[in-house]
Structures are given as structure tokens and as C-alpha cells.
Amino acid sequence: LKAVSHNVRELRKITNPNAELMAVVKANAYGHGLLEVAGTALENGADSLGVARLCEGKKIREAGFDAPILILGYTPLSDAEEIVKYDLTQTVCSFDNAYVLSEAAGNIGKKIKIHLKVDTGMGRLGLLSDKLVQTDALNADDHGAVTEVESIFKLPGAELEGIFTHFATADSNDKKYAKKQMELFSDFIDTLSKAGIEIPVKHAANSAAVIDMPESHLDMVRTGISLYGLYPSNEVNKNRISLLPAMEFKSKIVHLKSVPEGFKVSYGASYETEKATNIATIPVGYADGYNRLLSSKGQMIICGKKAPVIGRVCMDLTMLDVGHIPDAALEDEVVIFGKQGDISITADEVASSLNTINYEVVSTITERVPRIFLK
């Protein structure tokens, strides 16, 4: 948690001083521990929290946190009263969404806070800008979208507190597409303003944009992967901010055996030892979030040396060749990613082996892996 504290403070330093900072703690805080990270982030300068699901927001509220919480993802409309009950803010993408929420809030004599998501080119959730779908882009306008926002704005049971968009390529060297998205979003806000619709909180910046696109900071930034000390990609300007990885993934040796040349290992007997060696068994498998694609491909650290994964990663266990590590013993620490002495394996390196991203490596570590929090 020291690393999370450091990262929040560093992010705060490079964020426009007039912009609030949202700590995005969805997916169990990207695998790091929802409540622990939420508390640490708020203590160190975060103003609000972002989650993806209603259940995450409820868990934070039930733990006693009263900071604003925005549900960034979809919530079944049948759960509308729960959103109001727990004083959560809901993302909406259409008048129909907002209308149901407004009615539910009105039924219990309350107002629900909502943020409108605008799709400026991500193609996922969001009210679609007319300029993206009209053939004659030069002469296109947002009349239809503006009319829909006007209807949302007038709903008696809903308070349109915020409006936001999400960048598709802010973590790329080439920012042309992200800047085009920013331009579309700014134009849409201006058009709303001319129609007399002023929405208090405007936000667009994700971690990559916080680092590389200060013009996108607006009224609030949404910090996700950077909160955990990982960079959004290798293409962002790492010189602008010094982040510290918050997570290390460790286990221990639970079984050791000496085997001869030609010994077959794991399911499918797909691996065969080339010489007599020692095998260490580690109680971590794909059900813990150690990807099966690392079979006969991954590495872990034991006694300050890297040991290769041999055979297929199992649901609960993984085997390592430790023939070159004569000191390896039962109960020895095993670093799956993190540091041991001068040797390290990073989440980025694991991601590279899997042809994926660091987000996936940390966020897929499952609940059954115990978290130990260091302050």
C-alpha cells in the first residue's frame, strides 16, 4: 500500500490542480484488494472512486466509505433502487436508461446522480455522437444527441452531474485518434452549452491521458492502472511520472523430487526432461490466475535464480525445473512476479510472454490467493 500511496501522490502532482482525481478500483482494484486500495487512495489525495459493478459500490459503502462512487459500467435497471439506496452515481448511455433510474428514484422520494457517457470513437458504451455516424461529417451536427441530453437533463428524479468519454488510443505514440476524440467531446460539450445545458463534471482522461494529454484533464481524471504502479503501455512518456508497482505475487515450494533423464511432466506428458534434474512443485495454477499459456514457457524466481516452468500449468499446481538451483528446499519463497534480491520478473514481462497486457496479469489473480497488505 506504500506504493499505492506514492502513486496517488505522483498522479496528483501531474494532474491539473483544478481537476479532481478518481481512483478506479474496479475488479477488486485490478486484483490488488478493493477496500484496502480504496482507503489508501482516498487518504492520499483521491477525491472519488470508480467501479464497474453495483456489487463493488455496495461493498465499499458497507465498509463505511462515504466518498463519491461512480459505477462506470452497466447496472441492470431492476437494481435502480439499490443504486439510490447506497448513494451511488450511475453511468447512463441513453434517455431510456436515465428515465428508468429517474422513475425508481422518484418512487422512493429521492434523486439519483448520473453521469452520461458519450461514445466519441470507442464503440463500446455511450451515447453516440451524430458526427461519428453521419456520412457528411463536414456538415454534421449533434442535433439528435443534444435533444436526447435535453430530455435527460429535465428528468425530475435524476441529477445529471457529469458527462464523460473514454479514449481508445491514448496509450499509443500516435495520439491523432485520441485528439480527434477529445475534439469531438469538446465540441459536443460546447453544443450542449449553447443549448443551455451546463453539466458540472466533465471528464475524459484515463491513466495514459493523465500522463500524456494534460489538455484532457478537464474537471476530473480517472486513474486506473497507474494507481497500481504499472504504465498503460511502453509508449507513454514514463519520464513524466515515477510509478512503483504495488503487487508482488509469491508462493513457496511444497514438494521436491529428483528425476532421471526422459521423465515426463504434467498433463499430456508434453514435457520430457533432457537430463536428470530436480523438480519443484508450486501450489499455484490457472485457478489462481497463473495463465495456462505459460506452460513450459514461464519462469519464477527461487534462491535468486530464475527457474523455468516445465509441463502444463495445472489448475492448482505448477512445476519448475530447479536442477540448476542446488539450494532449493521445501518452503523456500517462490516469486512469480516481483523481486527477490537483485533478480526480478515484472508483470509486464509476464504479459509479454502471454502476448497480452499488464492489466490482465494482475486483475486475473483470483480471490482464493491471499492478499498480504504492507503499509
TORGU-288304 format. One record per residue (C-alpha): z negated, y, x negated; residue number from 1. Coordinates in pm, whole numbers, m for minus. Layout:
// residues N
Z, Y, X, NUM
...
// end
This chain:
// residues 375
0, 0, 0, 1
m31, 227, m304, 2
347, 203, m335, 3
396, 293, 32, 4
166, 594, m14, 5
366, 702, m319, 6
699, 657, m143, 7
598, 861, 163, 8
482, 1146, m59, 9
803, 1132, m263, 10
1017, 1131, 50, 11
820, 1424, 186, 12
898, 1619, m134, 13
1276, 1590, m91, 14
1277, 1640, 286, 15
1341, 1983, 432, 16
990, 2132, 475, 17
1075, 2226, 834, 18
1166, 1868, 923, 19
918, 1607, 1040, 20
914, 1263, 880, 21
931, 947, 1088, 22
819, 623, 924, 23
1032, 341, 1060, 24
808, 35, 1086, 25
1022, m195, 1298, 26
1048, m568, 1224, 27
687, m591, 1104, 28
750, m289, 881, 29
1054, m460, 727, 30
834, m763, 664, 31
554, m565, 497, 32
292, m559, 776, 33
323, m335, 1082, 34
m25, m191, 1127, 35
m111, m160, 759, 36
209, 27, 676, 37
188, 244, 989, 38
m162, 359, 898, 39
m76, 419, 533, 40
237, 615, 619, 41
54, 840, 865, 42
m228, 901, 616, 43
22, 1016, 354, 44
240, 1258, 545, 45
443, 1077, 810, 46
439, 1258, 1144, 47
557, 980, 1372, 48
659, 615, 1382, 49
981, 439, 1475, 50
1001, 86, 1615, 51
1277, m128, 1760, 52
1093, m308, 2039, 53
838, m228, 2308, 54
605, m501, 2176, 55
586, m325, 1839, 56
491, 5, 2000, 57
227, m163, 2215, 58
73, m334, 1913, 59
41, m1, 1732, 60
m117, 166, 2036, 61
m359, m123, 2088, 62
m471, m79, 1727, 63
m578, 277, 1812, 64
m298, 489, 1666, 65
m206, 795, 1871, 66
89, 929, 1668, 67
423, 968, 1849, 68
618, 640, 1859, 69
991, 626, 1929, 70
1146, 298, 2041, 71
1482, 313, 1865, 72
1627, 5, 2032, 73
1678, m132, 2381, 74
1394, m194, 2624, 75
1457, m386, 2948, 76
1443, m136, 3231, 77
1198, m366, 3409, 78
946, m266, 3139, 79
977, 106, 3213, 80
621, 143, 3342, 81
488, m23, 3025, 82
661, 244, 2815, 83
486, 515, 3015, 84
152, 333, 3016, 85
149, 310, 2636, 86
271, 669, 2589, 87
583, 561, 2403, 88
910, 751, 2373, 89
1224, 559, 2466, 90
1578, 588, 2335, 91
1838, 620, 2611, 92
2216, 597, 2588, 93
2325, 692, 2938, 94
2224, 864, 3260, 95
2172, 524, 3422, 96
1914, 429, 3156, 97
1737, 760, 3189, 98
1740, 756, 3570, 99
1558, 421, 3593, 100
1297, 540, 3342, 101
1252, 867, 3529, 102
1202, 684, 3859, 103
949, 444, 3705, 104
751, 730, 3556, 105
761, 923, 3882, 106
628, 621, 4070, 107
305, 641, 3872, 108
290, 1020, 3873, 109
389, 1070, 3509, 110
678, 1185, 3292, 111
840, 973, 3025, 112
959, 1119, 2696, 113
1310, 1016, 2598, 114
1547, 1068, 2305, 115
1920, 1050, 2371, 116
2123, 856, 2116, 117
2477, 978, 2058, 118
2739, 746, 1911, 119
2938, 951, 1660, 120
3103, 654, 1495, 121
2858, 366, 1450, 122
2992, 181, 1754, 123
2655, 34, 1843, 124
2418, 207, 2088, 125
2468, 561, 2208, 126
2640, 799, 2447, 127
2997, 811, 2322, 128
3131, 1146, 2216, 129
3451, 1219, 2410, 130
3610, 1337, 2086, 131
3597, 982, 1950, 132
3792, 827, 2235, 133
4039, 1096, 2338, 134
4387, 1046, 2192, 135
4445, 1416, 2131, 136
4142, 1468, 1904, 137
4250, 1820, 1811, 138
4221, 1943, 2167, 139
3948, 1705, 2280, 140
3625, 1828, 2429, 141
3293, 1672, 2526, 142
3301, 1781, 2889, 143
3223, 1436, 3029, 144
2942, 1368, 2783, 145
2794, 1714, 2840, 146
2794, 1660, 3216, 147
2606, 1334, 3165, 148
2347, 1505, 2943, 149
2305, 1780, 3204, 150
2222, 1514, 3461, 151
1969, 1354, 3225, 152
1818, 1693, 3149, 153
1750, 1754, 3519, 154
1570, 1426, 3587, 155
1225, 1506, 3729, 156
1041, 1213, 3571, 157
1187, 1236, 3222, 158
1143, 1484, 2939, 159
1448, 1494, 2712, 160
1253, 1560, 2394, 161
1509, 1453, 2134, 162
1871, 1379, 2054, 163
1996, 1178, 1758, 164
2275, 987, 1593, 165
2296, 722, 1321, 166
2518, 721, 1013, 167
2734, 420, 929, 168
2816, 506, 567, 169
2551, 745, 435, 170
2467, 491, 164, 171
2823, 494, 22, 172
2956, 704, m263, 173
3222, 836, m31, 174
3041, 1049, 226, 175
3355, 1156, 411, 176
3288, 942, 719, 177
2917, 1031, 728, 178
3003, 1400, 704, 179
3252, 1360, 988, 180
2976, 1201, 1197, 181
2746, 1490, 1111, 182
3016, 1737, 1213, 183
3068, 1562, 1548, 184
2694, 1559, 1613, 185
2652, 1927, 1523, 186
2948, 2023, 1741, 187
2803, 1828, 2033, 188
2465, 1999, 1996, 189
2640, 2337, 1987, 190
2834, 2249, 2301, 191
2512, 2148, 2476, 192
2351, 2474, 2368, 193
2640, 2674, 2515, 194
2583, 2485, 2841, 195
2219, 2596, 2837, 196
2078, 2263, 2721, 197
1833, 2300, 2434, 198
1678, 1977, 2310, 199
1375, 2033, 2082, 200
1405, 1749, 1830, 201
1740, 1678, 1666, 202
1764, 1402, 1406, 203
2030, 1213, 1214, 204
1912, 1133, 860, 205
1829, 776, 762, 206
1695, 691, 414, 207
2033, 735, 244, 208
2091, 1070, 412, 209
1740, 1188, 326, 210
1833, 1130, m38, 211
2198, 1238, m43, 212
2263, 1461, 261, 213
1999, 1736, 288, 214
2218, 1915, 543, 215
2141, 1630, 785, 216
1760, 1668, 780, 217
1754, 1888, 1093, 218
1421, 1868, 1282, 219
1324, 1516, 1172, 220
1427, 1243, 929, 221
1392, 867, 981, 222
1279, 685, 668, 223
1311, 309, 672, 224
1400, 104, 364, 225
1299, 383, 124, 226
946, 374, 265, 227
913, 30, 109, 228
1037, 137, m233, 229
1387, m1, m200, 230
1703, 207, m225, 231
1955, 185, 61, 232
2226, 88, m187, 233
2322, 126, m552, 234
2548, 415, m454, 235
2281, 667, m352, 236
2155, 918, m607, 237
1849, 740, m745, 238
1776, 1036, m972, 239
1667, 1242, m672, 240
1365, 1025, m595, 241
1146, 770, m772, 242
1055, 484, m540, 243
812, 198, m604, 244
874, m146, m447, 245
584, m224, m216, 246
628, m601, m187, 247
592, m894, m422, 248
647, m1246, m291, 249
434, m1507, m467, 250
331, m1869, m433, 251
192, m2142, m659, 252
278, m2485, m797, 253
140, m2756, m569, 254
299, m3062, m729, 255
439, m3155, m1071, 256
628, m3464, m1177, 257
820, m3586, m1481, 258
1158, m3740, m1400, 259
1433, m3912, m1601, 260
1795, m3812, m1652, 261
2003, m3877, m1340, 262
1713, m3819, m1097, 263
1831, m3689, m759, 264
1652, m3399, m592, 265
1617, m3290, m226, 266
1824, m3346, 86, 267
2173, m3479, 42, 268
2085, m3589, m312, 269
2311, m3300, m405, 270
2136, m3222, m733, 271
2101, m3464, m1023, 272
1906, m3391, m1341, 273
2117, m3377, m1656, 274
1827, m3486, m1876, 275
1463, m3590, m1849, 276
1265, m3294, m1720, 277
968, m3177, m1513, 278
992, m3070, m1150, 279
752, m2823, m987, 280
726, m2816, m609, 281
651, m2481, m442, 282
522, m2453, m82, 283
785, m2202, 26, 284
1101, m2280, 219, 285
1353, m2133, 455, 286
1097, m2125, 737, 287
908, m1875, 521, 288
1214, m1660, 463, 289
1336, m1811, 135, 290
1702, m1845, 217, 291
1859, m2192, 208, 292
2166, m2040, 40, 293
1950, m2013, m274, 294
1966, m2392, m309, 295
2047, m2478, m675, 296
2111, m2106, m721, 297
1787, m1907, m702, 298
1521, m1854, m966, 299
1145, m1798, m969, 300
906, m1695, m1246, 301
640, m1928, m1388, 302
434, m1859, m1702, 303
650, m1557, m1781, 304
977, m1754, m1771, 305
1246, m1795, m1509, 306
1279, m2141, m1358, 307
1589, m2243, m1161, 308
1581, m2377, m807, 309
1714, m2734, m805, 310
1843, m2914, m499, 311
1840, m2783, m147, 312
1573, m2543, m30, 313
1377, m2729, 240, 314
1206, m2585, 547, 315
865, m2574, 380, 316
920, m2658, 12, 317
1140, m2569, m284, 318
1175, m2749, m616, 319
1210, m2587, m959, 320
1312, m2728, m1296, 321
1026, m2644, m1535, 322
1124, m2875, m1821, 323
1156, m2570, m2047, 324
808, m2446, m1947, 325
564, m2699, m2101, 326
259, m2492, m2000, 327
341, m2508, m1628, 328
41, m2652, m1443, 329
m82, m2712, m1090, 330
m195, m2394, m910, 331
m2, m2171, m1152, 332
130, m1850, m996, 333
496, m1852, m899, 334
675, m1520, m848, 335
961, m1545, m600, 336
1034, m1176, m642, 337
822, m921, m819, 338
683, m901, m1172, 339
495, m1136, m1399, 340
422, m982, m1737, 341
746, m833, m1867, 342
969, m1052, m1652, 343
1082, m955, m1304, 344
1306, m1065, m1021, 345
1381, m788, m772, 346
1460, m808, m403, 347
1794, m652, m495, 348
1868, m938, m735, 349
1785, m1195, m469, 350
2008, m1004, m226, 351
2292, m1004, m479, 352
2264, m1383, m517, 353
2299, m1412, m140, 354
2574, m1152, m108, 355
2351, m956, 128, 356
2122, m651, 121, 357
1760, m595, 20, 358
1673, m513, 384, 359
1739, m874, 481, 360
1548, m1023, 189, 361
1219, m851, 275, 362
1244, m835, 654, 363
1311, m1206, 698, 364
989, m1318, 529, 365
822, m1481, 825, 366
484, m1427, 988, 367
341, m1751, 853, 368
346, m1613, 498, 369
3, m1450, 446, 370
14, m1081, 352, 371
m239, m952, 99, 372
m271, m573, 108, 373
m374, m385, m205, 374
m495, m27, m179, 375
// end
